[in-house]
Amino acid sequence: MGLLDGRVVIVTGAGRGLGRDHALELARAGATVVVNDLNVGVGGDRVDAPSPVEEVVSEIEAMGGTAVANGDSVSDWNAMEALVADTVDQFGDLHGVVNNAGILRDRMVFSMTEDDFDIVIDVHLKGTFNLLRHACSYWRQRAKAGQPVSGRVVNTSSGTGLFGNIGQSNYGAAKAGIVSLTTIAALEMDRYGVTVNAISPIAATRMTATAGLVEPAEVEAAWDPGDPANASPVVAWLCSKEAGWVTGQVFRIDGHTVMKVEPFSVGATYRSTEGEALTVDELTSGMRRLYGSYPPVPPQRVS
């Protein structure tokens, strides 16, 4: 018996990298997997090559699992609504969605074009919202009809969204937005039996290679800390019934380590010495006290 036996999960961007490994891990745990991928390059341009989706489906079927392919864009509102409806029609229910699809259009903020910004926000942030929204609507309808609901959403943020990174203002803004979307959706869906969490994986994929962030291991080893598959067991567990008590959380995954992240937490505090409203003059010394007399450390390059 697998942890996810009988559960149906949609994974976006599942043709390669993290999404592919998520789909395979979910299938190994017993889930029926809907493998979604638009078959585009890192920058979102169409690839003149066979889609890898059917290969992933074949791998799952070869291990005795059940999977179907879907080639729609996550940024298409109507297509994501249809994806949820078609999944339910074909398999009788939907239990989880893993929002993983993404692209990169890296530029310094002063060189970024409107299109560079819009398309990255469209795929990452709007794409995550589209599928989440339609899945949550389905689960809410089931709950209000008195039917059992065990819905799971796993969104994908990143180190750039949590900590910042040079040249990725569009990507970082989208990934930070996904964290906030995760928190709010978790609050709204809790009453309906739905959990919403996010992961921030450190992994060597074609996206991180393009950005020069995480490189694959140079030598063959029994276990590669940068292998995208390292994050997949966390995703699979978060999609299980066992994870019903965890929601609104962000998990940073680095090799064999999973860390609970507390984004946007409040740090040190400075209070007006006069006990009244702050003044501009006192903040010259007050801000230094806030940072312990030392200037704040600038953000570091992260994956």
ABEGO torsion letter per residue (X at the ends): XBAABGBBBBBBGAABEAAAAAAAAAAAAGBBBBBBBAGBBAAGBBBBBBBAAAAAAAAAAAAGBBBBBBABBAABAAAAAAAAAAAAAAAGBBABBBBABBBBBBBBAAABBAAAAAAAAAAAAAAAAAAAAAAAAAAAAAAAAGBBBBBBBBBBBBAAAAAEBBGAAAAAAAAAAAAAAAAAAAAAAAAAGBBBBBBBBBBBBAAAAAAGABBBBABBBABBAABAAAAAAAAAAAABAAAAABBGBBBBBBEABBBBBBBGBBBBBBBBAAGBBBBAAAAAAAAAAAAGGBBBBBBBBBX
